[in-house]
Amino acid sequence: MILDRLTGVSFFSSYLLQEAIQIELYVIKIELQFTPASLIGLVATLYFVLKKG
């Protein structure tokens, strides 16, 4: 939402998949939904982790 407000476009919070990816692990149910902002954050995190390591 912060990127949307800074740029004035609602692109970064739009969902990339029609439905969330569901993973069931015994009692725990995990649902993943990807947005452009989450993918940018994932790439940036991996970059900094690999750069430091």
N, CA, C and O atoms as a Maestro MAE file, in Angstrom:
{
 s_m_m2io_version
 :::
 2.0.0
}

f_m_ct {
 s_m_title
 :::
 protein
 m_atom[212] {
  # First column is atom index #
  i_m_mmod_type
  r_m_x_coord
  r_m_y_coord
  r_m_z_coord
  i_m_residue_number
  s_m_chain_name
  s_m_pdb_residue_name
  s_m_pdb_atom_name
  i_m_atomic_number
  :::
  1 25 0.805 -1.185 0.000 1 A "MET " " N  " 7
  2 3 0.000 0.000 0.000 1 A "MET " " CA " 6
  3 2 0.856 1.261 0.000 1 A "MET " " C  " 6
  4 15 0.459 2.284 -0.558 1 A "MET " " O  " 8
  5 25 2.012 1.190 0.616 2 A "ILE " " N  " 7
  6 3 2.876 2.369 0.649 2 A "ILE " " CA " 6
  7 2 3.364 2.703 -0.756 2 A "ILE " " C  " 6
  8 15 3.369 3.868 -1.152 2 A "ILE " " O  " 8
  9 25 3.777 1.674 -1.517 3 A "LEU " " N  " 7
  10 3 4.221 1.912 -2.893 3 A "LEU " " CA " 6
  11 2 3.082 2.445 -3.754 3 A "LEU " " C  " 6
  12 15 3.300 3.288 -4.624 3 A "LEU " " O  " 8
  13 25 1.875 1.959 -3.514 4 A "ASP " " N  " 7
  14 3 0.718 2.462 -4.255 4 A "ASP " " CA " 6
  15 2 0.498 3.946 -3.981 4 A "ASP " " C  " 6
  16 15 0.217 4.720 -4.896 4 A "ASP " " O  " 8
  17 25 0.625 4.330 -2.731 5 A "ARG " " N  " 7
  18 3 0.414 5.741 -2.375 5 A "ARG " " CA " 6
  19 2 1.528 6.633 -2.914 5 A "ARG " " C  " 6
  20 15 1.277 7.762 -3.335 5 A "ARG " " O  " 8
  21 25 2.766 6.119 -2.897 6 A "LEU " " N  " 7
  22 3 3.885 6.913 -3.405 6 A "LEU " " CA " 6
  23 2 3.798 7.117 -4.914 6 A "LEU " " C  " 6
  24 15 4.068 8.208 -5.416 6 A "LEU " " O  " 8
  25 25 3.418 6.058 -5.633 7 A "THR " " N  " 7
  26 3 3.372 6.146 -7.096 7 A "THR " " CA " 6
  27 2 2.026 6.605 -7.625 7 A "THR " " C  " 6
  28 15 1.935 7.054 -8.767 7 A "THR " " O  " 8
  29 25 0.973 6.501 -6.814 8 A "GLY " " N  " 7
  30 3 -0.355 6.897 -7.263 8 A "GLY " " CA " 6
  31 2 -1.028 5.860 -8.147 8 A "GLY " " C  " 6
  32 15 -2.023 6.156 -8.808 8 A "GLY " " O  " 8
  33 25 -0.489 4.641 -8.162 9 A "VAL " " N  " 7
  34 3 -1.032 3.559 -8.984 9 A "VAL " " CA " 6
  35 2 -1.325 2.374 -8.066 9 A "VAL " " C  " 6
  36 15 -0.583 2.132 -7.113 9 A "VAL " " O  " 8
  37 25 -2.397 1.636 -8.344 10 A "SER " " N  " 7
  38 3 -2.729 0.485 -7.496 10 A "SER " " CA " 6
  39 2 -2.163 -0.816 -8.053 10 A "SER " " C  " 6
  40 15 -2.732 -1.884 -7.823 10 A "SER " " O  " 8
  41 25 -1.060 -0.742 -8.775 11 A "PHE " " N  " 7
  42 3 -0.448 -1.924 -9.391 11 A "PHE " " CA " 6
  43 2 0.210 -2.835 -8.364 11 A "PHE " " C  " 6
  44 15 0.105 -4.058 -8.464 11 A "PHE " " O  " 8
  45 25 0.880 -2.257 -7.387 12 A "PHE " " N  " 7
  46 3 1.707 -3.039 -6.474 12 A "PHE " " CA " 6
  47 2 0.903 -3.910 -5.518 12 A "PHE " " C  " 6
  48 15 1.433 -4.897 -5.007 12 A "PHE " " O  " 8
  49 25 -0.351 -3.579 -5.262 13 A "SER " " N  " 7
  50 3 -1.152 -4.396 -4.352 13 A "SER " " CA " 6
  51 2 -2.139 -5.296 -5.084 13 A "SER " " C  " 6
  52 15 -2.960 -5.951 -4.442 13 A "SER " " O  " 8
  53 25 -2.079 -5.343 -6.409 14 A "SER " " N  " 7
  54 3 -2.979 -6.224 -7.157 14 A "SER " " CA " 6
  55 2 -2.454 -7.655 -7.101 14 A "SER " " C  " 6
  56 15 -1.245 -7.891 -7.115 14 A "SER " " O  " 8
  57 25 -3.374 -8.593 -7.038 15 A "TYR " " N  " 7
  58 3 -2.999 -10.008 -6.943 15 A "TYR " " CA " 6
  59 2 -2.576 -10.534 -8.301 15 A "TYR " " C  " 6
  60 15 -3.199 -10.214 -9.314 15 A "TYR " " O  " 8
  61 25 -1.516 -11.344 -8.333 16 A "LEU " " N  " 7
  62 3 -1.016 -11.917 -9.578 16 A "LEU " " CA " 6
  63 2 -1.699 -13.235 -9.927 16 A "LEU " " C  " 6
  64 15 -1.734 -13.623 -11.095 16 A "LEU " " O  " 8
  65 25 -2.235 -13.917 -8.937 17 A "LEU " " N  " 7
  66 3 -2.898 -15.200 -9.152 17 A "LEU " " CA " 6
  67 2 -4.398 -15.053 -8.914 17 A "LEU " " C  " 6
  68 15 -4.822 -14.217 -8.116 17 A "LEU " " O  " 8
  69 25 -5.195 -15.858 -9.599 18 A "GLN " " N  " 7
  70 3 -6.650 -15.823 -9.405 18 A "GLN " " CA " 6
  71 2 -7.030 -16.292 -8.007 18 A "GLN " " C  " 6
  72 15 -7.909 -15.712 -7.369 18 A "GLN " " O  " 8
  73 25 -6.364 -17.348 -7.533 19 A "GLU " " N  " 7
  74 3 -6.646 -17.897 -6.212 19 A "GLU " " CA " 6
  75 2 -5.336 -18.060 -5.442 19 A "GLU " " C  " 6
  76 15 -4.260 -18.178 -6.028 19 A "GLU " " O  " 8
  77 25 -5.454 -18.065 -4.143 20 A "ALA " " N  " 7
  78 3 -4.271 -18.252 -3.302 20 A "ALA " " CA " 6
  79 2 -3.785 -19.691 -3.404 20 A "ALA " " C  " 6
  80 15 -4.582 -20.611 -3.591 20 A "ALA " " O  " 8
  81 25 -2.482 -19.883 -3.281 21 A "ILE " " N  " 7
  82 3 -1.896 -21.219 -3.248 21 A "ILE " " CA " 6
  83 2 -2.088 -21.763 -1.838 21 A "ILE " " C  " 6
  84 15 -1.688 -21.129 -0.862 21 A "ILE " " O  " 8
  85 25 -2.696 -22.931 -1.735 22 A "GLN " " N  " 7
  86 3 -2.986 -23.511 -0.430 22 A "GLN " " CA " 6
  87 2 -2.090 -24.711 -0.172 22 A "GLN " " C  " 6
  88 15 -1.950 -25.600 -1.013 22 A "GLN " " O  " 8
  89 25 -1.490 -24.715 1.007 23 A "ILE " " N  " 7
  90 3 -0.644 -25.821 1.448 23 A "ILE " " CA " 6
  91 2 -1.170 -26.284 2.799 23 A "ILE " " C  " 6
  92 15 -1.294 -25.485 3.727 23 A "ILE " " O  " 8
  93 25 -1.475 -27.558 2.912 24 A "GLU " " N  " 7
  94 3 -1.964 -28.100 4.178 24 A "GLU " " CA " 6
  95 2 -0.910 -29.016 4.780 24 A "GLU " " C  " 6
  96 15 -0.519 -30.014 4.175 24 A "GLU " " O  " 8
  97 25 -0.462 -28.670 5.964 25 A "LEU " " N  " 7
  98 3 0.527 -29.456 6.699 25 A "LEU " " CA " 6
  99 2 -0.111 -29.930 8.001 25 A "LEU " " C  " 6
  100 15 -0.092 -29.220 9.006 25 A "LEU " " O  " 8
  101 25 -0.671 -31.125 7.973 26 A "TYR " " N  " 7
  102 3 -1.355 -31.713 9.123 26 A "TYR " " CA " 6
  103 2 -2.454 -30.777 9.616 26 A "TYR " " C  " 6
  104 15 -3.520 -30.716 9.002 26 A "TYR " " O  " 8
  105 25 -2.230 -30.054 10.694 27 A "VAL " " N  " 7
  106 3 -3.255 -29.191 11.273 27 A "VAL " " CA " 6
  107 2 -3.161 -27.768 10.723 27 A "VAL " " C  " 6
  108 15 -4.138 -27.020 10.770 27 A "VAL " " O  " 8
  109 25 -2.005 -27.395 10.210 28 A "ILE " " N  " 7
  110 3 -1.759 -26.028 9.751 28 A "ILE " " CA " 6
  111 2 -2.114 -25.894 8.275 28 A "ILE " " C  " 6
  112 15 -1.715 -26.715 7.450 28 A "ILE " " O  " 8
  113 25 -2.865 -24.853 7.958 29 A "LYS " " N  " 7
  114 3 -3.212 -24.561 6.567 29 A "LYS " " CA " 6
  115 2 -2.601 -23.210 6.197 29 A "LYS " " C  " 6
  116 15 -2.860 -22.203 6.857 29 A "LYS " " O  " 8
  117 25 -1.792 -23.195 5.141 30 A "ILE " " N  " 7
  118 3 -1.106 -21.975 4.713 30 A "ILE " " CA " 6
  119 2 -1.638 -21.562 3.350 30 A "ILE " " C  " 6
  120 15 -1.740 -22.385 2.441 30 A "ILE " " O  " 8
  121 25 -1.974 -20.290 3.211 31 A "GLU " " N  " 7
  122 3 -2.401 -19.752 1.923 31 A "GLU " " CA " 6
  123 2 -1.441 -18.650 1.507 31 A "GLU " " C  " 6
  124 15 -1.169 -17.734 2.284 31 A "GLU " " O  " 8
  125 25 -0.928 -18.733 0.287 32 A "LEU " " N  " 7
  126 3 0.005 -17.740 -0.232 32 A "LEU " " CA " 6
  127 2 -0.632 -16.991 -1.389 32 A "LEU " " C  " 6
  128 15 -1.225 -17.602 -2.279 32 A "LEU " " O  " 8
  129 25 -0.515 -15.682 -1.382 33 A "GLN " " N  " 7
  130 3 -1.000 -14.856 -2.484 33 A "GLN " " CA " 6
  131 2 0.124 -13.888 -2.850 33 A "GLN " " C  " 6
  132 15 0.663 -13.193 -1.989 33 A "GLN " " O  " 8
  133 25 0.464 -13.853 -4.117 34 A "PHE " " N  " 7
  134 3 1.580 -13.030 -4.569 34 A "PHE " " CA " 6
  135 2 1.092 -11.716 -5.165 34 A "PHE " " C  " 6
  136 15 0.112 -11.674 -5.909 34 A "PHE " " O  " 8
  137 25 1.804 -10.643 -4.819 35 A "THR " " N  " 7
  138 3 1.582 -9.328 -5.416 35 A "THR " " CA " 6
  139 2 2.929 -8.848 -5.962 35 A "THR " " C  " 6
  140 15 3.972 -9.359 -5.556 35 A "THR " " O  " 8
  141 25 2.920 -7.888 -6.863 36 A "PRO " " N  " 7
  142 3 4.201 -7.359 -7.348 36 A "PRO " " CA " 6
  143 2 5.087 -6.833 -6.214 36 A "PRO " " C  " 6
  144 15 6.306 -7.003 -6.250 36 A "PRO " " O  " 8
  145 25 4.486 -6.202 -5.222 37 A "ALA " " N  " 7
  146 3 5.272 -5.672 -4.103 37 A "ALA " " CA " 6
  147 2 5.913 -6.796 -3.293 37 A "ALA " " C  " 6
  148 15 7.050 -6.659 -2.841 37 A "ALA " " O  " 8
  149 25 5.199 -7.899 -3.106 38 A "SER " " N  " 7
  150 3 5.781 -9.011 -2.351 38 A "SER " " CA " 6
  151 2 6.931 -9.653 -3.115 38 A "SER " " C  " 6
  152 15 7.912 -10.080 -2.506 38 A "SER " " O  " 8
  153 25 6.828 -9.728 -4.425 39 A "LEU " " N  " 7
  154 3 7.919 -10.290 -5.219 39 A "LEU " " CA " 6
  155 2 9.138 -9.376 -5.224 39 A "LEU " " C  " 6
  156 15 10.271 -9.858 -5.199 39 A "LEU " " O  " 8
  157 25 8.921 -8.062 -5.256 40 A "ILE " " N  " 7
  158 3 10.032 -7.108 -5.167 40 A "ILE " " CA " 6
  159 2 10.731 -7.256 -3.815 40 A "ILE " " C  " 6
  160 15 11.960 -7.246 -3.747 40 A "ILE " " O  " 8
  161 25 9.957 -7.391 -2.750 41 A "GLY " " N  " 7
  162 3 10.532 -7.588 -1.420 41 A "GLY " " CA " 6
  163 2 11.304 -8.884 -1.305 41 A "GLY " " C  " 6
  164 15 12.361 -8.921 -0.676 41 A "GLY " " O  " 8
  165 25 10.791 -9.949 -1.904 42 A "LEU " " N  " 7
  166 3 11.479 -11.238 -1.883 42 A "LEU " " CA " 6
  167 2 12.806 -11.171 -2.623 42 A "LEU " " C  " 6
  168 15 13.813 -11.686 -2.138 42 A "LEU " " O  " 8
  169 25 12.817 -10.545 -3.786 43 A "VAL " " N  " 7
  170 3 14.051 -10.406 -4.566 43 A "VAL " " CA " 6
  171 2 15.064 -9.538 -3.820 43 A "VAL " " C  " 6
  172 15 16.250 -9.868 -3.780 43 A "VAL " " O  " 8
  173 25 14.610 -8.438 -3.233 44 A "ALA " " N  " 7
  174 3 15.519 -7.563 -2.490 44 A "ALA " " CA " 6
  175 2 16.107 -8.282 -1.277 44 A "ALA " " C  " 6
  176 15 17.296 -8.147 -0.989 44 A "ALA " " O  " 8
  177 25 15.279 -9.041 -0.569 45 A "THR " " N  " 7
  178 3 15.762 -9.789 0.591 45 A "THR " " CA " 6
  179 2 16.797 -10.826 0.190 45 A "THR " " C  " 6
  180 15 17.843 -10.940 0.828 45 A "THR " " O  " 8
  181 25 16.513 -11.581 -0.861 46 A "LEU " " N  " 7
  182 3 17.475 -12.583 -1.331 46 A "LEU " " CA " 6
  183 2 18.779 -11.939 -1.782 46 A "LEU " " C  " 6
  184 15 19.856 -12.488 -1.548 46 A "LEU " " O  " 8
  185 25 18.688 -10.783 -2.424 47 A "TYR " " N  " 7
  186 3 19.889 -10.075 -2.871 47 A "TYR " " CA " 6
  187 2 20.770 -9.692 -1.682 47 A "TYR " " C  " 6
  188 15 21.978 -9.930 -1.694 47 A "TYR " " O  " 8
  189 25 20.158 -9.099 -0.659 48 A "PHE " " N  " 7
  190 3 20.942 -8.660 0.494 48 A "PHE " " CA " 6
  191 2 21.492 -9.840 1.294 48 A "PHE " " C  " 6
  192 15 22.599 -9.761 1.826 48 A "PHE " " O  " 8
  193 25 20.739 -10.923 1.385 49 A "VAL " " N  " 7
  194 3 21.221 -12.104 2.106 49 A "VAL " " CA " 6
  195 2 22.401 -12.722 1.370 49 A "VAL " " C  " 6
  196 15 23.407 -13.069 1.989 49 A "VAL " " O  " 8
  197 25 22.285 -12.861 0.057 50 A "LEU " " N  " 7
  198 3 23.375 -13.459 -0.709 50 A "LEU " " CA " 6
  199 2 24.584 -12.531 -0.807 50 A "LEU " " C  " 6
  200 15 25.721 -13.000 -0.868 50 A "LEU " " O  " 8
  201 25 24.348 -11.226 -0.823 51 A "LYS " " N  " 7
  202 3 25.445 -10.261 -0.882 51 A "LYS " " CA " 6
  203 2 26.250 -10.289 0.419 51 A "LYS " " C  " 6
  204 15 27.479 -10.215 0.398 51 A "LYS " " O  " 8
  205 25 25.552 -10.394 1.541 52 A "LYS " " N  " 7
  206 3 26.228 -10.407 2.832 52 A "LYS " " CA " 6
  207 2 26.939 -11.737 3.080 52 A "LYS " " C  " 6
  208 15 28.003 -11.763 3.700 52 A "LYS " " O  " 8
  209 25 26.359 -12.841 2.601 53 A "GLY " " N  " 7
  210 3 26.909 -14.178 2.859 53 A "GLY " " CA " 6
  211 2 28.115 -14.428 2.051 53 A "GLY " " C  " 6
  212 15 28.708 -15.503 2.141 53 A "GLY " " O  " 8
  :::
 }
 m_bond[211] {
  # First column is bond index #
  i_m_from
  i_m_to
  i_m_order
  :::
  1 1 2 1
  2 2 3 1
  3 3 4 2
  4 3 5 1
  5 5 6 1
  6 6 7 1
  7 7 8 2
  8 7 9 1
  9 9 10 1
  10 10 11 1
  11 11 12 2
  12 11 13 1
  13 13 14 1
  14 14 15 1
  15 15 16 2
  16 15 17 1
  17 17 18 1
  18 18 19 1
  19 19 20 2
  20 19 21 1
  21 21 22 1
  22 22 23 1
  23 23 24 2
  24 23 25 1
  25 25 26 1
  26 26 27 1
  27 27 28 2
  28 27 29 1
  29 29 30 1
  30 30 31 1
  31 31 32 2
  32 31 33 1
  33 33 34 1
  34 34 35 1
  35 35 36 2
  36 35 37 1
  37 37 38 1
  38 38 39 1
  39 39 40 2
  40 39 41 1
  41 41 42 1
  42 42 43 1
  43 43 44 2
  44 43 45 1
  45 45 46 1
  46 46 47 1
  47 47 48 2
  48 47 49 1
  49 49 50 1
  50 50 51 1
  51 51 52 2
  52 51 53 1
  53 53 54 1
  54 54 55 1
  55 55 56 2
  56 55 57 1
  57 57 58 1
  58 58 59 1
  59 59 60 2
  60 59 61 1
  61 61 62 1
  62 62 63 1
  63 63 64 2
  64 63 65 1
  65 65 66 1
  66 66 67 1
  67 67 68 2
  68 67 69 1
  69 69 70 1
  70 70 71 1
  71 71 72 2
  72 71 73 1
  73 73 74 1
  74 74 75 1
  75 75 76 2
  76 75 77 1
  77 77 78 1
  78 78 79 1
  79 79 80 2
  80 79 81 1
  81 81 82 1
  82 82 83 1
  83 83 84 2
  84 83 85 1
  85 85 86 1
  86 86 87 1
  87 87 88 2
  88 87 89 1
  89 89 90 1
  90 90 91 1
  91 91 92 2
  92 91 93 1
  93 93 94 1
  94 94 95 1
  95 95 96 2
  96 95 97 1
  97 97 98 1
  98 98 99 1
  99 99 100 2
  100 99 101 1
  101 101 102 1
  102 102 103 1
  103 103 104 2
  104 103 105 1
  105 105 106 1
  106 106 107 1
  107 107 108 2
  108 107 109 1
  109 109 110 1
  110 110 111 1
  111 111 112 2
  112 111 113 1
  113 113 114 1
  114 114 115 1
  115 115 116 2
  116 115 117 1
  117 117 118 1
  118 118 119 1
  119 119 120 2
  120 119 121 1
  121 121 122 1
  122 122 123 1
  123 123 124 2
  124 123 125 1
  125 125 126 1
  126 126 127 1
  127 127 128 2
  128 127 129 1
  129 129 130 1
  130 130 131 1
  131 131 132 2
  132 131 133 1
  133 133 134 1
  134 134 135 1
  135 135 136 2
  136 135 137 1
  137 137 138 1
  138 138 139 1
  139 139 140 2
  140 139 141 1
  141 141 142 1
  142 142 143 1
  143 143 144 2
  144 143 145 1
  145 145 146 1
  146 146 147 1
  147 147 148 2
  148 147 149 1
  149 149 150 1
  150 150 151 1
  151 151 152 2
  152 151 153 1
  153 153 154 1
  154 154 155 1
  155 155 156 2
  156 155 157 1
  157 157 158 1
  158 158 159 1
  159 159 160 2
  160 159 161 1
  161 161 162 1
  162 162 163 1
  163 163 164 2
  164 163 165 1
  165 165 166 1
  166 166 167 1
  167 167 168 2
  168 167 169 1
  169 169 170 1
  170 170 171 1
  171 171 172 2
  172 171 173 1
  173 173 174 1
  174 174 175 1
  175 175 176 2
  176 175 177 1
  177 177 178 1
  178 178 179 1
  179 179 180 2
  180 179 181 1
  181 181 182 1
  182 182 183 1
  183 183 184 2
  184 183 185 1
  185 185 186 1
  186 186 187 1
  187 187 188 2
  188 187 189 1
  189 189 190 1
  190 190 191 1
  191 191 192 2
  192 191 193 1
  193 193 194 1
  194 194 195 1
  195 195 196 2
  196 195 197 1
  197 197 198 1
  198 198 199 1
  199 199 200 2
  200 199 201 1
  201 201 202 1
  202 202 203 1
  203 203 204 2
  204 203 205 1
  205 205 206 1
  206 206 207 1
  207 207 208 2
  208 207 209 1
  209 209 210 1
  210 210 211 1
  211 211 212 2
  :::
 }
}
